[in-house]
Each structure stands twice: as structure tokens, then as C-alpha cells.
Amino acid sequence: MKKEISKKTPDPFQTLEAWFHEELAKAPLKYPASCVVSTIGLDGFPNARTVSIKEVKPPHLIFTTHLDAMKGLEIQNNNKVALTFWWDHSQRQIRVQGTAKLLSDEEADDYFKARSKSAQAICSVSQQSKPLQDEKTLRNAYTEKLVEYAENPIPRPSHWGGFKILLSRIEFLELKESRFHNRICYTLVEDVWQVTQLQP
């Protein structure tokens, strides 16, 4: 059953988890767990890119990345981030703000083990976001990594990890044909969620 948003729901994670898992189960999308992560760039400009959320684990959202790539460096420099989910087919949006914390080595190991071997190999040899000087050299390194670990798990490289986002603001939007869109915003104030109905 489709989860509707309501001011009477005290914990926004009830709706967030329900929507997320509904989309994973029913969305006609290849990547229903994707969202846009916005960071504050090292140059002061905002930066945004799409990532895949690995888990909704209250009170956190979790994604993985190269820690020495642009978003990893930006988050470690300023851990305030925003995430935006948009599911066109269901006319739903979730906007969140929060602070990011590095995953522990043990957590990162578990998420890395869950990746396909090809994904593990490219993570191991690619310096994500850095200029590509020679694609042939990178492809050879990738192939060599797969051959080297054909019979064994590829170990997680030290530059690969992830972040868990502790949410402080969550806004849900349901589009309506009447144009009176349903918008409900939760803001965490002294560890208590304050809920507000917003105008469309």
C-alpha cells in the first residue's frame, strides 16, 4: 500500500523508509536508489552529483565513494550536505539536509565486499575525478587486477569508503493534479522532530 505523508506521523523515517523501499520494489527505474548529493565545493561553489544510496539505516542515510575524489574531499572539508530524491513516475520528492560522518573501516569493508568484482577492480585502480592521461594504461591495470584476484576477493583500497548522513531536515513532496501539492517538512530541534505543513 502506498505510504501517504501526514503531519500526524511523528517520525519522518517511517515515511522515508517506506517510500524508499516502495521505489526499490516497484519503480520502473534501473537505479531507484539514486539521489543527488550536493556539497560545498573547495572553491566555495555548490557541487551536485548523483550517487546510489546503499542503505536507509535510521537515523542515517549511507552511500559509498572514493574518499580522495572531489565529493569525498569536499565532504571531509565541510560535512554539511544535502540530498535530493526525485521519482517522476510516482510524483514524489524527498529533500534532506544533514551532516556526514565517515564509515568505519569495518562498515566500509562490508559495503565493498557487497560490490561486484568488476566494481571492486575499477575502484582499486581508478583515481576517481582525476584527469585521465592514458585510458589504455587504466584498462590494463583494471584487467590485471581482475586476473590477480580471479580466485580471491579484492581487498578494499584505503581510498575507498563512504559516509553516513545524520539528517537534521527532511521535506516530503507529493505532487497533486490540483496543484495543491502536499509538502511536509521535519526539522530536528534538540533531538525532537518538529513538523510543519508547507504551502505548495
N, C-alpha and C positions, 0 to 999 in steps of 0.2 A: 504494500500500500504506500502511495506517495506521501512523504512527510511534509506537512504544511507548516509554515512558520507561524508562531504566535507569541505575543508578549507574555502569555501565561507559562511559557517554557522557561524555567529559571536558569537552566544550564545550557549555554549555546552549543556545547559539544554534543548534546543529544541530537540537535539538528545537523550539525556539521558532519558527524559520523554517519548519520542516516543518509544525508544527501550524497556524501562521498561514496558510500557502499552501494547506494542505488545506481549511481552513474557507472561504477565499476561493473555492476551486474547487467545493466540494461542499455547503456549508452551505445549508439551506433558509431562509435569512435574507436580509432586504433589506440589512442592514448588518452583514455578518460581521466587518468590520474594526473594529467599535466596541468600546470598553472604557471602564471607569470610571476617571477620573483624580481622585485625591484630593490635596488640597493643604492647607497650613496657612494658615488664614484670617488676615486682618489683625486680626481680633478675638480670635485665639488658638484659635478653634474649628476643627475639621476641616471641609473642604468637599469635596463629591464631585459629579461630573457626567460625562455620557457624551460622549466625543469619538470621532472616527474616526482610526485610525492610518493615516497616509499611506504609511509605508514601514518595513519592518524592515531596518535597514542596520547590521549589526554594527560596533561594539559599541553601537549606538543604536536606540531607537525614536523615530519622528518624528511629531509632529502639529502642526497649524496652528491659529491662533486670532487674535482681536483682542488685541493686546498691552495695550490700555487697558481691557479688560473685566476682570471680577473674577478669573478664573483667571490671566490674564496678569499682573495687578498682584500677585497672591498669589505666583506663582512668581518674579517678579522681586524680591520682598521676601524670600522664603525658597525656595531652589531644590530643597529636598528634596521629592520627590513619590513617590506610589505609583500603580500602575496595576493594574487587575483585569480580565482577560478571563474570560467565562463563556459556554460553548457548551452549552446544555442538551441538544440533540439528540445530541451526541457525548459528553456527560458529562465534559467537560474544563474545567479552570480553570487559568489562569496568573496568579500574583500576583508583581508585581515592585516593587522599590524602586530609586531612583536619584536622580541629580542632573541638573537641567535646565540647558541652555545655549541661548541664543538662536541661531536660524538666522542665517546671514549674509544680507546683502541679496540676494546672487546666488541663494542657495538659496531664500529666500522668494519672489523673483521667479519662479523656475521653478515652484514649487508654486502660486502664484497664477495663472500662465498656464494651468495644467492644469485650473483650475476652469471651470465653465460661466459664460457671460456673465451669467446671472441671479444666480449666486452671487457673481460679482465685483461686480455692481452693488449688491447688498444690503450686501456688506462695505464698499463705498465710502461708503454714505450712512448706515448704521446705527451708532449709538453703543452697541454691544452691552452689555447688562446695565444701562444707564442707564434711568431712568424714561421711559415713553412718554407724552408730553404730548398729541400730536396725530397719530394714525395716518394721517389724510388727508395731512398735510404730508409724512410719511415716504414714503408711497406715491407721492406726486407727485415727490419727489426721486428715488426709485427709477426711475420711468418716464422722467424727464428724463435720467437717467444712461444708460439704455438707448438713448434717442433720440440723445443726444450722441455716443455711441460705437457707433452702429449699423454703421459701416463700418470701425471701427478697434478695436484691443484696448484694454480699460480698463486704465489704469495702476494698479499696486499702491499702495494708500494707505499712508502711513507708519505708521499704527497697526495694520497687519495684518502678521503674521509667523508665527513658530512656534518650537518648541523641539525639541531632540534630547535624549533622556534617556539618560544614561550609566548603565547598570544595574550595581548592586552586589549585588543579591539577586534570585534567580529561584526561585519554587516552582511545581512542576508537580503537578497533582492529576488522577488518573483515578478516577472512581467505579466501584466494583465491587458487584455484587449481593450478594456475600458480606459486604459492609460492611467488608471489609479493603481499604479504598481505598489506591491506590498514590500515595504522596506523596514527592517527591524535591526537596530544596532545595539550591540552589547559592549560595554566598556568596563574594564576591571578597575575597581576603586577599592583600595585597601583589602584586596583579596575577595571582594564581593562583586558579582556581575550586576551592573546597572543596565536596565533595558529601556530603550526608547523607540517608539514608532516614529519613523521619519516620513516627511511628505514626499510624494512621488516625484 
